[in-house]
Amino acid sequence: MKQNPLKTASLGIQHVLAMYAGAVIVPLIIGGALDFSSKELAYLVSLDILTSGIATLLQVWQNRYFGIGLPIVLGCTFTAVGPIIAIGGQYGLSAIYGSILISGLIVMLIAKFFGKLIRFFPPVVTGSVVTIIGTTLIPVAMNNVAGGQGSPDFGSVTNISLAFGTLLFIIILYRFFKGFIRAISILLGLIAGTIAAVFMGKVDFSAVGDASWFHMVAPLHFATPSFELVPIITMTLVAIVSLVESTGVYFALSDITGRKLTENDLVKGYRSEGLASVIGALFNSFPYTTYSQNVGLVQFSGVKGKNVIYTMAGILIFLGFVPKIAALTTVIPTSVLGGAMVAMFGMVIASGIKMLSKVDFSSQENLLIIACSVGVGLGVTTVPDLFAQLPDSIKILTNSGIVAGSLTAIFLNIVFNVAKPIKQIQTSQNVKAS
């Protein structure tokens, strides 16, 4: 059945708005820390949006060599922000792009090995990881509900009213409408919340006025890649950490869409992420990974087709060439976005719980795996300075609640469910021998 182009475009815009704030904040933080001019910052943001679209296309388009073929959205990984700033400060811009380029190539080479890890991801692990992803995103949503961390009006009545007003509007649409209106309830909620914010004087259109209508994107605009050993090792670690996070997203979308993943699917998904980072380096952009917030949107809207994500990727590529329209999406107040995030991120948690419903809860071992992994993931998120005294190379693995919790789930599953059968086989063989 042919989809209505207007409906498909609306659903694509909804996905753009869900990921846009996260995608934009990364180049703003990195560019600001590396003393980019306002003109260079504007270019970097547009470049990032463009390459996010390209990276998403590479992942959704499934072929013989790459692309997992799920409704996945890619954007710059937050895990890379600290390391990129550190590399830029010590080695310069060229070393940043050289390390991203090599790390992307390494990911493409090790994708086959990583794909074999699928046996270490039974429902108790995948369900725990997806639940961790959702719970670690909720503090982000709540900070936005209050107006954004560090904002002068953090927690003001205006921000709280806008956030929960937006959430209430979304819930009302979801309760009283079906079909297309329900599917785009997040988009309509963001529009309604922004209109309300205009009347409250909370919307600033200056960024739209300052942005240009069109600019051309050129590869190697800022620097030609150079290659230093320490930055390459650092960004390779970041890339491997991103693969762990992405694996959880793959399985979450696999469960939502009802498609069983094979080892080859994972390999092609990992390979796409490596290729996306190579393209990011050549365009002087960033390494790219899956965005969890869009998983919640797929679950919430009930629209699981790839056409919407293709449309969304096309919109991102278009916005990369038209900064003025891209800037228009940034006028949505943080609190309005936070209200919508509560629903979207909550849906990620719900997906994780749904996956855990397949787990044998009569097993105390499974209960302990869930308890420890979710506890560690949420604990690291709520107490980010927990591992502040560790070396930087180790903190790459421990600073993310998603990664810390995921690694805990994988390790405990090996201890209780993988190593145990091996031990039992050895014991039975010893008994027969005696």
Buried (B, 14 or more C-beta within 10 A) or exposed (E): EEBEEEBBBBBBBBBBBBBBBBBBBBBBBBBEBBEBEEEBBBBBBBBBBBBBBBBBBBBBBBEEEBBBBBBBBBBBBBBBBBBBBBBBEEBBBBBBBBBBBBBBBBBBEBBBEBBEBBEBBBBBBBBBBBBBBBBBBBBBBBBBBBBBEEBEEBEBEBBBBBBBBBBEBBEEBBEEBEEBEBBBBBBBBBBBBBEBBEEEEBBEEEBBEEBEEEBEBEEEBBBEBBEBEBBBBBBBBBBBBBBBBBBBBBBBBBBBBEBEBEBEBBBBBBBBBBBBBBBBBBBBBBBBBBBBBBBBBBBBBEBBBBBBBBBBBBBBBBBBBBBBBBBBBBBBBBBBBBBBBBBBBBBBBBBBEBBBEEBEEEEEBBBEBBEBBBEBBBEBBEEEEBBEEEEEEEBBBBBBBBBBBBBBBBBBBEEBBEEEEEEEEEEEEEEEEE
